Amino acid sequence: MPTTKKASESQSHLTWIVQPEDLNMHGNLFGGRLLSLADKVAAMAAMRHSRRNCVTVSIDRVEFKAPIKQGFLLDCTARVHFTARTSMEIKVTAMGENPLTGDRKLVCEALFSFVALDGDDNPTEVPQIELESDEDRRLNAEGRARYEARKGTRIKKK
Ligand SMILES: CC(C)(COP(=O)(O)OP(=O)(O)OC[C@H]1O[C@@H](n2cnc3c(N)ncnc32)[C@H](O)[C@@H]1OP(=O)(O)O)[C@@H](O)C(=O)NCCC(=O)NCCS
């Protein structure tokens, strides 16, 4: 198992065409459906980074920026930007695309935390992330601050 890994090595993508069963009562993609797809692409990045089974432990700062209609394409990208001992924070960016014109707009951004598990389903160490861009470095600093803040506010186990 490598001790470090580049963010680009685990970056993952998922593209979906918005279909009738994905819609809310306004005829746009339902937010819960989008989150489910975002969780899947984030899981792909977490597993590629750690080469372990991974579970979602929390979701932070979900922002829905614009609606997306039936027949449009949803293009989700997940990239790891922060690692601690067994956990990883991953940013998912979802773009909507009109397939007829190619016009694209930002639909949603969200931050997912995943934990890597060993064969007994216990949290296990992950490689540390190698940051490659200014955006990675900015998100890493913010992720570290969230990680430190969370330590003090975690709900105590019974
Ligand atoms: C993820 C899980 C294994 C962590 O178990 P735990 O007993 O809290 O383990 P620990 O206290 O040792 O924490 C393990 C890691 O999780 C991180 N963590 C725990 N709670 C967290 C939270 N709310 N947000 C972000 N990270 C969190 C810890 O910081 C630690 O990371 P580190 O090793 O990098 O410092 C456990 O909470 C679990 O199984 N949750 C359910 C996951 C699941 O089923 N998800 C699918 C959706 S239902």
The ligand as an SDF file (V2000), in Angstrom:
LIG
                    3D

 48 50  0  0  0  0  0  0  0  0999 V2000
  -17.6890    5.1860    9.7460 C   0  0  0  0  0  0  0  0  0  0  0  0
  -17.6200    4.3960   11.0400 C   0  0  0  0  0  0  0  0  0  0  0  0
  -17.0000    3.0260   10.7620 C   0  0  0  0  0  0  0  0  0  0  0  0
  -16.6890    5.1720   11.9930 C   0  0  0  0  0  0  0  0  0  0  0  0
  -16.7180    4.5140   13.1980 O   0  0  0  0  0  0  0  0  0  0  0  0
  -16.2190    5.2260   14.5340 P   0  0  0  0  0  0  0  0  0  0  0  0
  -16.4310    4.3080   15.6440 O   0  0  0  0  0  0  0  0  0  0  0  0
  -16.7560    6.6270   14.6010 O   0  0  0  0  0  0  0  0  0  0  0  0
  -14.6800    5.2320   14.2700 O   0  0  0  0  0  0  0  0  0  0  0  0
  -13.6160    6.2450   14.8090 P   0  0  0  0  0  0  0  0  0  0  0  0
  -14.0810    7.0500   15.9650 O   0  0  0  0  0  0  0  0  0  0  0  0
  -12.3750    5.4320   14.9610 O   0  0  0  0  0  0  0  0  0  0  0  0
  -13.4350    7.2330   13.5690 O   0  0  0  0  0  0  0  0  0  0  0  0
  -12.9510    6.7440   12.3470 C   0  0  0  0  0  0  0  0  0  0  0  0
  -12.7710    7.9000   11.4250 C   0  0  0  0  0  0  0  0  0  0  0  0
  -14.0370    8.4570   11.1020 O   0  0  0  0  0  0  0  0  0  0  0  0
  -13.9820    9.8550   11.2540 C   0  0  0  0  0  0  0  0  0  0  0  0
  -15.3130   10.3310   11.5890 N   0  0  0  0  0  0  0  0  0  0  0  0
  -16.1200    9.8610   12.5380 C   0  0  0  0  0  0  0  0  0  0  0  0
  -17.2750   10.5520   12.5490 N   0  0  0  0  0  0  0  0  0  0  0  0
  -17.1770   11.4670   11.5740 C   0  0  0  0  0  0  0  0  0  0  0  0
  -18.0420   12.4770   11.0700 C   0  0  0  0  0  0  0  0  0  0  0  0
  -19.2430   12.7050   11.5900 N   0  0  0  0  0  0  0  0  0  0  0  0
  -17.6220   13.2110   10.0260 N   0  0  0  0  0  0  0  0  0  0  0  0
  -16.4170   13.0100    9.4730 C   0  0  0  0  0  0  0  0  0  0  0  0
  -15.5520   12.0560    9.9030 N   0  0  0  0  0  0  0  0  0  0  0  0
  -15.9320   11.3230   10.9440 C   0  0  0  0  0  0  0  0  0  0  0  0
  -12.9990   10.0750   12.3920 C   0  0  0  0  0  0  0  0  0  0  0  0
  -12.4770   11.3900   12.3910 O   0  0  0  0  0  0  0  0  0  0  0  0
  -11.9540    9.0480   12.0550 C   0  0  0  0  0  0  0  0  0  0  0  0
  -11.1270    9.5680   11.0300 O   0  0  0  0  0  0  0  0  0  0  0  0
   -9.4950    9.6010   11.2140 P   0  0  0  0  0  0  0  0  0  0  0  0
   -9.0560    8.2050   11.5330 O   0  0  0  0  0  0  0  0  0  0  0  0
   -9.0410   10.0020    9.8360 O   0  0  0  0  0  0  0  0  0  0  0  0
   -9.2110   10.5870   12.2690 O   0  0  0  0  0  0  0  0  0  0  0  0
  -19.0170    4.2090   11.7180 C   0  0  0  0  0  0  0  0  0  0  0  0
  -19.4720    5.4810   12.1660 O   0  0  0  0  0  0  0  0  0  0  0  0
  -20.0400    3.6330   10.7520 C   0  0  0  0  0  0  0  0  0  0  0  0
  -20.0180    2.4540   10.4420 O   0  0  0  0  0  0  0  0  0  0  0  0
  -20.9800    4.4750   10.2780 N   0  0  0  0  0  0  0  0  0  0  0  0
  -21.9820    4.0440    9.3070 C   0  0  0  0  0  0  0  0  0  0  0  0
  -21.4430    4.1990    7.8950 C   0  0  0  0  0  0  0  0  0  0  0  0
  -22.4560    3.7940    6.8750 C   0  0  0  0  0  0  0  0  0  0  0  0
  -23.0770    2.7650    6.9680 O   0  0  0  0  0  0  0  0  0  0  0  0
  -22.6120    4.6480    5.8610 N   0  0  0  0  0  0  0  0  0  0  0  0
  -23.5420    4.4050    4.7860 C   0  0  0  0  0  0  0  0  0  0  0  0
  -24.7380    5.2930    4.8910 C   0  0  0  0  0  0  0  0  0  0  0  0
  -25.9090    4.7000    6.0390 S   0  0  0  0  0  0  0  0  0  0  0  0
  1  2  1  0
  2  3  1  0
  2  4  1  0
  2 36  1  0
  4  5  1  0
  5  6  1  0
  6  7  2  0
  6  8  1  0
  6  9  1  0
  9 10  1  0
 10 11  2  0
 10 12  1  0
 10 13  1  0
 13 14  1  0
 14 15  1  0
 15 16  1  0
 15 30  1  0
 16 17  1  0
 17 18  1  0
 17 28  1  0
 18 19  1  0
 18 27  1  0
 19 20  2  0
 20 21  1  0
 21 22  1  0
 21 27  2  0
 22 23  1  0
 22 24  2  0
 24 25  1  0
 25 26  2  0
 26 27  1  0
 28 29  1  0
 28 30  1  0
 30 31  1  0
 31 32  1  0
 32 33  2  0
 32 34  1  0
 32 35  1  0
 36 37  1  0
 36 38  1  0
 38 39  2  0
 38 40  1  0
 40 41  1  0
 41 42  1  0
 42 43  1  0
 43 44  2  0
 43 45  1  0
 45 46  1  0
 46 47  1  0
 47 48  1  0
M  END
$$$$
